[in-house]
Amino acid sequence: MGAGRPVWTEFRNTLKKVLSKDESSLQNNSGLKAKALIPLRDVTMHMPARIGDYTDFYSSRNHATNVGTMFRGKDNALQPNWLHLPVGYHGRASSVVVSGTPIKRPVGQILPTPTATVPVFGPCKLMDFELEMGFFVGPGNALGDAIKMEDAADNIFGMVLMNDWSARDIQKWEYVPLGPFGAKNFGTTIGAWVVTMDALAPFRLPYTPKEDPAPLPYLQEKDSYQFDINMFVGIQGQNMSKPEIVSKSNFKHMYWSPASSWYTTALLAAT
């Protein structure tokens, strides 16, 4: 992942060739096939990579508006900076876990009633999920060495499904003035499979430039794109025979692109 896009593309093409039905080097070698191909029933999925750092971006206008309405009311849902730059904060990399890992309900300070001004300590009563997409990046940049906006997309290795668990009642009390802390750091679930950007290429869509307001020149993307990826959430309770679909969306609705978010992260910091 740290080797860069030319190596990523070459490795993917080589792997596709080896697994192709027209390639005999693996198919005709039973010993090699036994070592290289492991039945899914015998596999335990782990984290797809070691995560050294993790930044959470607020890239969906609908999500930012909904959460802002929850905390500040509909007339002050979006903060003044939200339409001008990708807003994010540093999450806790150590609590990012692979799908299937149990998540414990967090405890913290909460306001017992809507009109209360003094908190109590106890378990979260407003546990929430977030349907998100995470992306892995490489090879990164050195401290103080900025990357160029036109190079940002080439630093993105691939994308993964993600659920950033959220304790909304704890978050509402603690997030002023520095933003989320324990309410957003107790657990983040990601899938075990990272889909590379090369594999996602057939699902690219033109990225519509933002005009109201237009971003500052350094954030304007000349050749960027979004992805047509259908996403949904199903919840299955203990007494339910199958999941109930509660939310549907598409990644193409993101206001800020992965490239602009990554560029903001790597503008000056080491990554």
Phi, psi and omega in degrees: 000329179276357185278339177103166188301316180304320179290320178302312183294317180297316180296317180296317179296321178294318180295319177299319180295314182298324183271358181291148179293341181269359182258124186266348187299328178262317184298324184267008181240092185297324180294315179293321180297322180295327179280324188274329185248114183252129179304140183301327181295341181260006187256135170251119184282138179239181175301137183289341180198161173280122185264112181274332181205158185210123177243132181256121180255150182259064197270346181264124179295321179298316180294315180298322179291317181296314181291320178298321177296320179300322186265326189234357183092158187292336182283346181227035187292310179267130174289154185303332184277347193296324181277000184251340180202154174294115182273131181210174175211160179278125175270185181258107184297329185290343180255013170278122187230159181282151180307136183102346178285128180299141177246125179273141177297126184283162174241156180176191178275133177222156173273124187292334179221162180300334182261359183291148177241353179243127184279165170236162179257132179179183181288151177300136177250353180236063179287133187227157173250164173222119176280112186223170173237127176260154174227140178266142183234160176181162001277357178091187181215157181281157180304124178088351179263107182285148171266166178266147180303321182290345179261355188299314184297328181286352177267355183268118184283310183184177186237156184216145175293146188211143173235110179266091183304144187220131175261093191295323181290322175292319181298318184299326182276322190269343193285345178270131001259358191260000178099185185298150177221252183299329182295340181239003186246004185275345179180130174227119184261131175234157176289162181277345184253125174260123178267120185291158180295329175296320179291332181274354184307320180295346183256013179292144174232149176301140181267118182284121179298141179280137185235345185225084358272161174286140177297159173300154187309323184292343181256002181280129184259123182270331184217065183244180185200161169244185183229140176271088182235112177288137182224147178208162178236130173239138179243129178237110178282175185299327184256017181258139182279338179207160180293148174255125180287122183245348182204139175226143178201187177215139183298339181295346182276000178301135178283313178258134183281161174303322181296316181292325178293315179295320179298318178297322179294317189261014184301317178223338186280157173283140182228000000 
